[in-house]
Amino acid sequence: MNLLKFKNNKILYIILILVTLFSMTGINYADTAINVILSNPTVNQVYKPGDTIEISGEASGLSEVALKVKNTKNELVFAAQPKVKSGSFSEKFTLDSNADEGKYTLIVGSIGLYDSKRNFIVSSSTEAYLSIDDNVASKEYKPGEEVEITGIAANVDSFTLCVRNSEGGRIFVDQPSIENGAFTTKFSLPDNTVSGQCKINLNAYGMTSITKDIFKVDSSGSGDSGNPGDSGDSGNPGNPDDPTGPTVLTIKGNGVKNEVSFSLSQLEAMSQEKTVFSVTSDLPEDLKVAAKGVLLTDLLDKAGLKSQAKMISFKATDGYTADFTVDELLNQSRYVFPGKERVGALVALERAERTSNFNNLSTDETPVLCFGQRAETDQTLFSFVKYLKTITVTTDSPKQWDEPTAKITTKDSETKVETKGGQVESQSKVYLECDSGGKIYYTTDGSTPDLNSTIFNPHGCGADVGKYDPIVTNNNTTVKAMVVGRGKTNSDVITYEFTVPGSTDKTPIPEKKVDESNIKRESSNLGNGRSEEKITLLTGVVNDITNAKKGSRLAIASDSSADKVRLEISSSNIKKAKEKELFIGLDSQNGGYTLPLSTIDIDKIAAELGVKSDDLKLNIVISKEDAEVKNKLAAKVKNGQQMLTDPIEFSVEIWDSQSKKKELSYFNGNYVERYILLSSDVNINRAIGVRWNEEKGSFTPVPTRFETKNNKKHAVILSRSNSLYTVLQSDKSFEDIKNNWAKEDIELLASKMLITGKSDTSYAPKSNVTRAEFAALLARALGLEEVTLKEGQYKDVAVDAWYAGSVAAAAKENIITGYSKDEFKPNKNITREEMTVMIARAAVVAGQSTTLSESEQAKILKDLKDNTNISSWAKEDVALAINAGIIKGMAADSFSPKSYADRAQSAAILKRFLIYIDFMS
């Protein structure tokens, strides 16, 4: 009894001591929960050696916390015990300049608190960071066992992981989901995986590809390998005395009536098809694959495909599996592009990649599942199953892809925040996301996305994995998107509506494709290795015109590789199309053109030619110029500039029945869109479309947007005249803007040939801008051709002054009106309100005509303490410019209307203006 009493008293004493200690440390054991929430660092945040790291958070029930930081070698590099004040704690330490790189662990503890851990990364680069945890590197697996790979993925949205066996064969490929900067993926080793060291390859945009050894495989007693990438023959070895040989392909599952197996000789004895498949890889890259083999439908007929079959799975001997819905692979039309020739899926027994030459066929990696594309950008190559072994058909119902989600960043913050749409700032960037394996097809023109729409996430492998071209909200923007991917039905289409204050609604032009039965196509040889495709719209096109919505683009596409594409339309069809306010659109492999028919007066042209209007035909011509012209223009490219495309000539011609031609070069002051196709490596912040000026022997910059359509980059050029066009790219900077707030804007506009320096090395950002200089800037930005001043128009503008042609062009468009009828004051410094008025008038020239009531003006200007200093003639324009985000105050509550604008301000304002009117990306 005494011993028991002593033990009970001892326990009581210990409890009393712990209660006392908890009270001293601020931990309330009865009423207050002990808790720590870390704010910094965030999970897997990346720091450089030498950086200062802040550790902070909130704590309840504690008077202090204990912090320990251990490096990748588990060595202690920092420890501290910061006090908790008002429920928060904070501590800082600086990493050594030669700190070990890798995953660091922060441990937060205290009395009564379980240790909390958080990882962060130390890397000499703060770009994309990927690493594999060590837990898998030292393990050894048997074939058939499950492998789990975990690791860190920081500063990256997606990446590709590929595991290969000791002979280089692919075992497993995945794009793991990333959560809180970490990833996990699992797979089972194929039963016949070869012995040896396996390697893993990681690829993401913004980092060098990583390849490293990971786990080992011991397949002793489990069979052996055949070829690199093949883990052996897991099928029926066949009877050695059977001349048909071993089984190479099996079809099974509850979606077929019979399980059937084929030897190679049996497959070779079946009817053989030869096809050159057009394919797109998930780099993406367009390729050709020549193949010879058995139609998949012929093989499924042997097994007796059931009408209830819904899923079909293809598995290779290396373990790679590709699942499809029966509908997407067998029922939906698939083609070879260009030409859009129908083609069936093939189990190839011979194949050659990157060629259309059947003489290069090889049995390497066969059998291979090959199939056509549903659209020209359909990324099919990744799903071509090499070393095909088993086809499993089931009646399982396919799942549906989830709708894509959206995140947004602003021009002031690169942090991605989830969004459902709504009001956003101008120049915000929208990013679309979906589950791994899906492709996001989207539109911004109000149309419903389909397989011909732009892919938001085209990079599935290679160095550009995780690289996206965001959707920029310069104006009110409607994004419609859906997810498409192998093995599931398409997601529902989701719509995101973004409104930008002060923006003008741009109703997208709907498109009506001309039915192929109403088109006649003819090819001809132009000589010197050049060719032409002539497209004639037949009488039946009137049905397309009738069915088109008012204001639509009547679209005609050419898949031909011809150097010149000519579209011919009769005057009667032009008149019918004009009645519906249609645009005529021609799309070729070199570029495209959109002609507003409102600018064409057929009857007036007929009168000028002295013929009947019914005798006239309109031709739109897109011509890639020959080597002689290209070399001529290339010789005029300045040092530091690069010509990105072949010169393309766009022309509109009217022909009569006697082959007399009238070329239409000007369109009543309207900007006409044309585009040139680009390579993927264009820097849109340094490139611009240019018009060749034959008279001056030089290039003139023209308004240019850069867009991606059908996963092809377009330079969309807006010009009032037809001519020869190309795209130039340069990288211009100045020594005196290194620390200037407008450095990026200055470099962007200088590279686009829209602004120039005081010298080749000096921009003089703080110098004031004269009225002549700003008039010239606007004329150049709008692509206005220089003209001659009317006699006596401005007596203070010399005819030979460098700015005379630009001032005349601006005056012609009413952008400037002068101080009086004959006085412009070109050398006077321009005030901020004068600049704003010019900007507002230039917007009207660009087609952006907006007005504000007096009450709307007053509401916008009321917060400016100096609004009474704004001249009455400038108030509406100032309000318009502020509302559109083009002009900002000198301070939060002032506009400084009489202050002079400097060259840095003029660059920033010009860039915002061009984005607002949609003349620049």
PEWOZI-V580551 format. One line per field, one symbol per residue. phi: phi as a letter, one per 40 degrees, with the letter a starting at -180 (. if undefined). psi: psi as a letter, one per 40 degrees, with the letter a starting at -180 (. if undefined). A space follows every 50 residues. Layout:
phi=???
psi=???
This chain:
phi=.ccccccccccccccccccccdcccgcccbbbccabbcbbccdfcbbcdg ccbcbaibabgbcabbbbbbcccgccbaaabcccbfgbbaababcccbdd chcbbcbbaacgbcdbbacbbbacbccdbbabcccccccbbbdgccbbbb abbbfacaabbbbbccbgccbababccbbfgbaaababcddbccchccbb bbbacgacdbbacbcbbbbdgbgbccbdgbchcccccgcdccccgccbab bahccbcbcbbbccccccccdbbbabccbbccccacbbbcabibcdcccc cccgcccccbbbbbbcccgcbbbbcccccbcccbbbbchfccaccbcccb aacgabccccdacdgccbcbacbcacbdcbdcbcccfdbbbbbbcccccb ccccbbbbbbcbacccbcabhhcbccgcbbbbbacdgcbcbabbbgccca ccccccbcccagccdgcbccccccbdbbbbaabbacgbcdcccbbbbbbb dgcccbccccbbcccccbbbbbbaccgfgbbbbbbbcccccdcccccccd gcccbbbbcccccbbbbbbcccccccccdcfcbbbbbbcbiaabbccccb bccccccccgbcccccbcbbbbbcccccccccccccccdgbbccbccbbb abbbbbccgcbbccbbbfgccbcabbcbcccccccbbacbbcccccgacb cbdabbbbbfgbcbccbbacacabbabbbabbabccbdbccbdccccccc ccgcbbccacbbbfccccbcccccccdcccccgcccbbccdgcbccbccc cccdcccccccccgcbbgcacbbbfcccccccccccccccccccccgbbb bbcccccccccccccbcccccdcbccccccccccgcbbccacbabfcccc cccccccccccccccccgbac
psi=ddddddddddddddddddddddddeehheddhhhihhhdiiihfihiihe ihhhhiaihieieiihhhhiaeefiheiiigiihhfeiiiiiihiidfii iahihhhhiihehihhihiihhieheahhhihiedddeihiiheihhhhi ahgifidiihhhhiaeeeihdhhigiihhfeiihiiihhidfhiiahiii hhhiheihhhhiibiihheheeiiicihehfiheaheihdehedaihehh haieeidihiihidddddeihhihihhhihifdihhiihhihahhddddd ddeghidehdihhhhideehhhiiiddddddihiihiidfhiiiihhhei ihifieheeeiieheiihhiiaididehgdddehhifhdhhhhiehhiii iiiiiiiiiieehehhhiieaahiiieihhhiiiiheihhhiieeeihia eeihhdgeheiaeehehihihhgdihhhhhiihhiheiiiiihihhhhhh heihhhhihihhhhhdeehhhhiiheifeiiihhhhhideedddddeiih eihhhhiheieidhhhhhhidddddddddefiihhhhiedaiihhheeeh gdddddddefiideeihhhhhhhhiiddddddddeehiheihheiihhhh ihihiaeefihhhhdiffeihhhiihiiieeiheeeiiiihhhddefiih iihhihihhffhhhhhhhieiiahiahihighiideedeidedddddddd deediiidadehdgdeiihidddddddddddefhhiihiihedhdehide idedddddddddefdieidadfhdgdehhhiddddddddddddddeeghi iiidddddddedehefdeehideedddddddddeedhiididfidgdeii hiddddddddddddddefei.
